[in-house]
């Protein structure tokens, strides 16, 4: 019974763990979906605002149209720079510093955009004309800073792409050169034998000659018939010694061996 209770407790604990994991996963998925929806909704809202500003800059004359065009150029510069930096961040981590600077520029741009919206609703045209040059100068400074970051990031990515392309081209040339250097599969037998004799040297050639068959070393005399002197073993002695032996008298007499 105790073992059964332990098993039931383990099964219950396992079920609770699965339930907790399912709840946590559901919460995380819901948060991710909510963040994705918020991001898309924010992008859609910003796109609608940009479209409205573009329409105002075209349809409204005078100061109101210039304010709308100024707000649109400010947003366009910041959005374009953000897209370039975020797209290059996975390949180049150093762009993270530029993104931090762009975030600080965003805060200044948000303050300026709020002031421009207030100026759009200003009924006194004289005040609008007095404040607009100052706000335009601030907007140009922010826009120029954002453009500088974007241009530098684009030049950096282009330089990295050119370096990678040059390195890849060099590797392709090296591989093509290696593929053009081929060797014959079966070299000629005569060339191999001649190279082996050359490497052996004089001593190797003498050893090879000593290893040749006897009939081959005899040369032209290999086919000559054997004489009587060679059969009696006399051919090995010089002729002078043979004559001395024949002239020397036998002390035991002619009849004794």
Secondary structure as GFF3:
##gff-version 3
##sequence-region A 1 257
A	DSSP	alpha_helix	2	59	.	.	.	ID=ss1
A	DSSP	alpha_helix	62	89	.	.	.	ID=ss2
A	DSSP	alpha_helix	95	120	.	.	.	ID=ss3
A	DSSP	alpha_helix	125	179	.	.	.	ID=ss4
A	DSSP	alpha_helix	189	210	.	.	.	ID=ss5
A	DSSP	alpha_helix	214	218	.	.	.	ID=ss6
A	DSSP	three_ten_helix	219	223	.	.	.	ID=ss7
A	DSSP	alpha_helix	228	232	.	.	.	ID=ss8
A	DSSP	alpha_helix	239	247	.	.	.	ID=ss9
###
